[in-house]
């Protein structure tokens, strides 16, 4: 890897000769570190460590993140496909830790794709409250949708909107806002050497600073009094890091730096590089000081208004909650120009008949028995959705996903989605196939193959919930001795 001379000269000047030698040596190492982050909405860390096939070492700044063992094919293991963990760069989990989302809050991930931080937020919220995940790039939404569904997150609104449109709609609305901003990517040079070429062309710090400031301006508009704004990058550039925070605090006197906990492996920011040696609320991860790539995080709090005022929420309206846009493969479905409406009695009956046949309790049943509160809605194309409670009016916004996609109602029958399976609580179903993780049959299922089963093992035809170790994976349909595979084609293990 050849580092840009402008970059190396700047870092030598900033760090000084001694620290620069350690920094440069770390960047030249061909050591790429990965971690898995446990989905604590599905399993406790303690139980995960008991069932995982290898001993794990914790990432020091995140109690639910662990460095991957060498040689372990994490994306092939059934626990990954059951949504028990997400694969991430270790430093990238820090912003989610410092955001500290809580169940019942309203949280926005403004630059969400491919979904690493969104799934981290969703796991912490335990499907309570409202989680908005937005990304302006439509090509990145497929990965975001898949990861959200895999984690079983159902209190979600996924959007493909300009930040200024969201700021106009949701002034001072969110308890917590995360801006994981596009940046020059210097912290990822070791991991992705091709980024050095992009740095020289269109991702130089000078190009990124104006974009980041626009994002911070719009994000600030949406933070409620007393709320939290977290800004993060994966670059070393002080112009994009401490410099942005210094500018923001000067231009937004109603915000102040948060007092941050001391975390092992996490270093203080370098406010002195931008003439602010007293700057607080900012931290860094350095590759020569920790097992991770370069990362920066700032935590800012909006001061509370004296009258405690919050913006008035627009009331929920079924006409304003439609899923719009193109159709995606797999379970991540949305339909063009579709709107949601309250479903007919026959649609609700078909869904409940399906649940009774398989012997499952519908998601959300414990919080709102009988799916009360108008939360079950039907799409024009036949899709059935379970909406999160407390939704605002979303009319006029590009909504990609609103709540949990349950499945489709076609010809009087209900066909379940993979998202529904992954959103189910761990429960015993009347019709299920629960394979051990090492089962050859499970490997065939994840590859999308048809299975053969004796009548004694699974009597009768119809839908079947497929699991591993008690955790749902997806669906199959029994037809005689054949068990037809309903695992989404785009999710199958190659």
C-alpha positions in Angstrom: 0.0 0.0 0.0 1.3 3.4 -1.0 0.1 6.2 1.3 -0.4 9.7 -0.2 2.6 11.8 0.6 0.3 14.7 1.6 -1.3 12.5 4.1 1.9 11.1 5.6 3.5 14.5 5.9 0.5 15.9 7.6 0.3 13.1 10.1 4.1 13.3 10.9 3.6 17.0 11.6 0.6 16.4 13.8 1.9 13.4 15.8 5.6 14.2 16.0 8.4 11.8 15.0 8.1 9.3 17.8 4.4 8.7 17.7 4.3 8.9 13.9 6.8 6.0 13.7 4.4 3.8 15.7 1.4 5.1 13.7 3.0 4.5 10.4 4.2 1.0 11.4 0.7 0.1 12.4 -0.7 1.2 9.0 1.9 -0.9 7.2 0.9 -4.1 9.1 -1.2 -6.5 7.2 -3.4 -7.3 10.2 -7.1 -6.8 9.6 -9.2 -7.2 12.7 -12.9 -8.1 12.6 -15.4 -8.5 15.3 -18.9 -9.9 15.9 -21.5 -7.9 17.9 -24.1 -9.9 19.7 -27.7 -9.2 19.1 -28.8 -8.6 22.7 -32.4 -8.3 21.6 -32.3 -12.0 20.8 -29.8 -13.5 23.2 -27.8 -12.4 26.3 -24.0 -12.1 26.0 -23.6 -14.8 28.6 -25.7 -17.3 26.8 -24.1 -16.5 23.4 -20.6 -17.2 24.9 -21.9 -20.6 26.2 -23.2 -21.7 22.8 -20.6 -20.2 20.5 -18.1 -22.9 19.3 -14.9 -20.9 20.1 -13.6 -18.9 23.0 -13.9 -15.1 22.3 -12.0 -12.0 23.4 -14.1 -8.9 24.1 -13.6 -5.7 22.3 -12.6 -3.4 25.3 -15.0 -0.5 24.5 -18.1 -2.6 23.8 -19.4 -5.4 26.2 -21.3 -7.2 23.4 -18.6 -7.1 20.8 -15.8 -9.8 20.4 -12.8 -10.2 18.1 -13.3 -12.9 15.6 -11.2 -16.1 16.0 -8.8 -16.7 13.1 -10.2 -19.0 10.5 -13.7 -18.9 11.7 -16.1 -18.3 8.7 -18.5 -16.1 10.6 -20.8 -15.3 7.7 -21.4 -19.0 7.0 -22.4 -20.0 10.5 -26.1 -20.6 11.2 -26.1 -18.3 14.2 -25.2 -15.4 11.8 -28.3 -16.3 9.6 -30.4 -16.5 12.7 -29.5 -12.9 13.5 -27.6 -13.6 16.7 -24.6 -11.4 15.7 -23.5 -8.8 13.2 -20.0 -8.6 11.6 -18.3 -5.2 12.0 -15.0 -3.5 12.2 -14.2 -3.2 16.0 -13.8 0.6 16.1 -17.1 1.1 14.3 -19.1 -0.1 17.3 -17.9 2.9 19.4 -20.4 5.5 18.2 -23.3 3.2 19.0 -21.9 2.6 22.5 -21.6 6.4 23.1 -25.0 7.1 21.6 -26.5 4.9 24.3 -30.0 4.5 22.9 -32.7 3.4 25.4 -36.0 1.4 24.9 -38.9 3.7 24.3 -36.9 6.6 22.8 -37.1 8.1 19.3 -33.8 7.6 17.6 -32.5 8.6 14.1 -29.5 7.1 12.3 -29.2 9.7 9.5 -26.6 7.9 7.3 -27.6 4.4 8.1 -26.6 2.0 5.3 -25.4 -0.8 5.3 -26.9 -1.0 8.8 -24.2 -1.9 11.3 -25.0 1.0 13.7 -28.7 0.7 13.0 -28.7 -2.9 14.1 -26.7 -1.9 17.2 -29.2 0.8 18.1 -32.1 -1.6 17.4 -30.7 -4.3 19.6 -30.3 -1.8 22.5 -33.9 -0.5 22.0 -35.4 -4.0 22.4 -38.1 -3.2 19.8 -39.6 -0.4 22.0 -39.7 3.2 20.8 -39.2 4.4 17.3 -36.0 3.9 15.2 -35.6 5.8 12.0 -32.9 4.7 9.6 -32.2 6.9 6.6 -29.8 6.8 3.7 -29.7 9.0 0.7 -28.1 6.4 -1.6 -30.8 4.0 -2.9 -28.2 1.5 -4.0 -27.2 0.9 -0.3 -30.7 0.3 0.9 -30.8 -3.5 0.0 -28.1 -4.2 2.5 -29.7 -2.0 5.2 -33.1 -3.8 4.8 -31.5 -7.2 4.9 -29.6 -6.5 8.1 -32.5 -4.9 9.8 -34.7 -8.0 9.0 -32.0 -10.4 10.0 -31.8 -8.7 13.5 -35.6 -9.0 13.9 -36.1 -5.2 14.3 -39.7 -4.3 14.0 -39.9 -0.8 15.5 -38.2 0.6 12.4 -38.9 3.2 9.7 -36.4 3.1 6.8 -36.3 6.2 4.6 -34.5 7.3 1.4 -34.7 11.0 2.1 -32.6 14.2 1.9 -31.6 15.2 5.4 -33.1 18.7 4.9 -36.5 17.1 4.2 -36.3 15.2 7.4 -35.3 18.3 9.4 -38.2 20.2 8.0 -40.6 17.4 9.0 -39.1 16.5 12.4 -37.8 19.6 14.2 -36.6 18.8 17.7 -38.3 15.4 17.5 -35.6 12.8 18.3 -34.1 11.9 21.6 -30.9 10.8 19.9 -29.5 11.4 16.5 -26.4 9.6 15.0 -24.5 11.2 12.1 -22.0 8.6 10.9 -20.7 11.0 8.2 -19.2 10.3 4.9 -15.5 11.2 5.2 -12.0 10.9 3.7 -11.7 7.4 5.1 -8.1 7.7 6.2 -8.8 5.4 9.1 -9.6 2.6 6.7 -6.5 2.9 4.5 -5.0 -0.3 6.1 -8.2 -2.2 5.7 -9.0 -1.0 2.1 -5.9 0.3 0.3 -8.0 1.4 -2.7 -9.3 4.2 -0.5 -6.0 6.0 -0.9 -6.9 6.5 -4.6 -10.3 7.9 -3.7 -8.6 10.2 -1.2 -6.5 11.8 -3.9 -9.5 12.3 -6.1 -12.9 13.1 -4.6 -12.6 12.1 -0.9 -10.0 14.6 0.1 -10.8 16.2 3.5 -11.4 19.5 1.7 -14.2 17.9 -0.2 -15.8 16.2 2.8 -15.9 19.1 5.2 -18.8 21.0 3.5 -20.9 17.9 3.2 -20.3 17.0 6.9 -21.3 20.5 8.0 -24.6 20.3 6.0 -25.4 17.0 7.7 -24.6 18.4 11.2 -26.8 21.4 10.5 -29.8 19.3 9.5 -29.2 16.8 12.3 -29.1 19.5 14.9 -32.5 20.7 13.9 -33.9 17.3 14.8 -32.5 16.9 18.3 -35.0 17.4 21.0 -34.1 19.6 24.0 -32.0 17.5 26.4 -31.3 15.1 23.5 -28.0 13.7 22.2 -26.2 14.2 18.9 -23.4 11.8 18.1 -21.0 12.6 15.2 -18.6 10.0 13.9 -16.1 9.5 11.1 -13.5 6.8 10.1 -10.7 9.4 9.4 -7.7 10.9 11.2 -8.2 14.3 9.6 -8.6 17.0 12.3 -10.5 19.2 9.9 -13.2 16.6 9.7 -13.1 15.7 13.4 -12.2 18.1 16.2 -12.4 21.0 13.7 -16.0 20.2 12.9 -17.0 19.9 16.5 -15.3 23.2 17.3 -17.2 24.9 14.5 -20.4 23.3 15.5 -20.2 24.4 19.1 -19.4 28.0 18.1 -22.4 28.2 15.8 -24.8 26.2 18.0 -24.6 27.7 21.5 -27.6 25.5 22.6 -25.3 22.4 22.4 -22.5 21.4 24.7 -20.0 18.6 24.9 -21.1 15.5 26.9 -19.0 14.1 29.7 -17.8 10.8 28.4 -16.8 7.7 30.3 -13.3 6.4 30.2 -13.2 3.3 28.0 -10.1 1.0 27.6 -8.5 1.4 24.2 -10.2 4.7 23.5 -8.0 7.9 23.4 -8.9 11.5 24.0 -9.5 13.8 21.1 -6.8 16.1 19.8 -8.4 19.5 20.3 -5.0 21.1 20.3 -4.7 20.3 16.6 -7.5 22.8 15.9 -6.5 25.4 18.5 -9.0 24.0 21.1 -6.9 22.2 23.7 -9.8 22.4 26.1 -12.2 20.6 23.7 -14.1 17.8 25.5 -16.7 15.3 24.4 -14.5 13.9 21.6 -12.6 10.6 21.5 -10.5 8.6 19.0 -9.4 5.0 18.3 -5.9 4.7 16.9 -4.5 1.6 15.1 -1.2 1.9 16.9 -2.9 2.1 20.3 -5.8 -0.3 20.0 -6.9 -3.4 18.0 -9.0 -1.5 15.5 -8.9 1.0 12.6 -9.0 4.7 12.9 -12.2 6.2 14.2 -13.5 9.5 15.8 -16.6 10.1 17.8 -18.1 13.3 19.4 -21.0 13.4 21.7 -23.0 16.6 22.0 -26.1 17.4 24.1 -28.8 20.0 23.4 -29.5 22.1 26.4 -33.0 21.7 27.9 -35.4 24.5 27.2 -36.6 26.3 30.4 -40.2 25.5 29.6 -39.4 21.9 28.8 -41.1 22.4 25.4 -41.1 19.7 22.8 -42.3 20.0 19.2 -45.9 19.0 18.8 -46.2 15.6 17.0 -48.3 15.2 13.9 -50.9 12.5 14.8 -50.7 9.0 13.2 -52.5 8.7 9.9 -52.9 5.4 8.0 -52.9 7.4 4.7 -49.4 8.7 5.5 -47.5 5.5 6.2 -47.1 3.9 2.8 -44.1 2.0 1.6 -42.9 3.5 -1.6 -40.4 2.8 -4.4 -39.0 -0.2 -6.3 -39.3 -3.9 -5.4 -36.4 -5.6 -3.7 -35.5 -9.3 -3.8 -35.7 -11.6 -0.8 -37.9 -10.7 2.2 -36.9 -7.0 1.9 -40.0 -6.1 -0.1 -41.6 -2.8 -1.0 -44.0 -1.9 -3.9 -44.2 1.0 -6.2 -46.6 3.7 -5.2 -48.2 1.5 -2.5 -50.2 2.8 0.4 -51.1 1.1 3.6 -54.7 0.7 4.8 -56.5 -1.2 7.5 -56.8 -4.8 6.3 -60.1 -6.5 5.6 -61.4 -9.0 8.1 -60.5 -11.8 5.8 -56.9 -10.8 5.6 -56.6 -10.6 9.4 -58.3 -14.0 9.7 -55.9 -15.5 7.2 -52.9 -14.2 9.2 -54.2 -15.5 12.5 -55.1 -18.9 10.9 -51.5 -19.1 9.7 -50.2 -18.3 13.2 -52.6 -20.9 14.7 -51.6 -23.6 12.1 -47.8 -23.2 12.8 -48.4 -22.6 16.5 -46.7 -19.3 17.0 -47.5 -16.1 18.9 -47.5 -13.1 16.5 -44.7 -10.6 17.2 -45.9 -7.7 19.3 -48.6 -9.8 20.9 -47.2 -9.4 24.4 -47.1 -5.6 24.2 -50.5 -5.2 22.5 -52.6 -8.3 22.7 -54.7 -9.0 19.7 -52.5 -6.5 17.6 -54.6 -3.7 19.0 -54.1 0.0 18.2 -54.6 -0.2 14.4 -51.0 -1.6 14.0 -51.8 -4.2 11.4 -52.0 -2.7 7.9 -52.2 -4.0 4.3 -50.4 -2.7 1.3 -52.1 -2.3 -2.1 -50.0 -5.2 -3.5 -51.2 -7.6 -0.8 -48.3 -7.1 1.7 -49.2 -7.2 5.4 -47.3 -5.0 7.9 -47.1 -4.7 11.6 -46.5 -1.0 12.3 -44.7 0.3 15.4 -46.9 2.2 17.9 -46.6 6.0 18.1 -45.9 6.6 14.4 -45.9 10.2 13.2 -47.4 11.2 9.8 -45.0 10.2 7.0 -46.9 11.5 4.0 -44.6 12.9 1.3 -41.5 11.1 2.5 -39.8 8.2 0.7 -40.6 5.4 3.0 -38.8 2.2 2.2 -39.9 0.1 5.1 -42.4 0.9 7.9 -42.4 -1.6 10.7 -42.3 -5.4 10.2 -43.2 -7.0 6.8 -45.2 -10.0 7.9 -45.9 -11.5 4.5 -48.4 -11.5 1.6 -52.1 -12.2 1.3 -52.8 -13.9 -2.1 -55.8 -15.8 -3.2 -57.2 -16.2 0.3 -53.9 -17.5 1.7 -51.2 -15.9 3.8 -47.5 -16.5 2.7 -45.1 -15.5 5.6 -42.0 -13.4 5.1 -38.5 -14.4 6.3 -38.6 -11.2 8.3 -41.5 -12.5 10.3 -39.6 -15.7 11.2 -36.6 -13.7 12.4 -38.7 -11.3 14.4 -40.4 -14.1 16.4 -39.5 -14.5 20.1 -37.7 -17.8 20.9 -40.8 -20.0 21.4 -41.8 -23.5 20.7 -43.9 -23.8 17.6 -46.4 -26.6 16.9 -44.9 -27.1 13.4 -41.1 -26.6 13.5 -37.9 -28.2 12.3 -35.1 -27.3 14.8 -31.7 -28.4 13.5 -28.4 -28.4 15.4 -26.0 -25.8 13.9 -23.8 -28.6 12.6 -26.6 -30.5 10.9 -26.1 -31.4 7.2 -29.9 -30.8 6.7 -29.5 -27.3 8.1 -26.7 -26.6 5.7 -28.9 -27.8 2.8 -31.7 -25.5 4.0 -29.4 -22.5 4.0 -28.3 -23.3 0.5 -31.9 -23.3 -0.6 -32.2 -27.0 -1.3 -35.4 -29.1 -0.9 -35.5 -31.5 2.1 -36.9 -35.0 2.5 -38.6 -35.9 5.7 -40.5 -38.9 7.1 -44.1 -38.5 8.2 -43.2 -39.4 11.8 -40.7 -36.5 12.1 -43.2 -33.9 10.8 -46.7 -35.1 10.3 -49.1 -33.3 7.9 -48.7 -30.8 5.1 -48.3 -27.0 5.5 -46.0 -24.3 6.7 -43.1 -25.1 9.0 -40.8 -22.8 11.0 -37.1 -23.7 10.5 -34.8 -23.1 13.5 -31.3 -23.8 14.8 -30.8 -24.2 18.5 -34.2 -22.8 19.1 -33.6 -19.6 17.1 -35.9 -19.0 14.0 -34.2 -18.9 10.6 -37.0 -18.9 8.0 -39.8 -21.0 6.6 -40.4 -24.2 4.6 -43.6 -25.9 3.3 -44.3 -29.6 3.8 -45.8 -31.3 0.7 -45.8 -35.0 1.2 -42.3 -36.2 1.8 -40.9 -33.0 0.3 -40.1 -30.0 2.4 -40.1 -27.0 -0.1 -37.5 -24.4 0.8 -38.8 -20.9 1.3 -35.5 -19.3 2.4 -35.1 -16.1 0.3 -32.9 -16.7 -2.8 -30.8 -13.6 -2.2 -30.0 -14.8 1.4 -28.8 -18.3 0.6 -25.3 -19.5 1.5 -23.2 -20.0 -1.5 
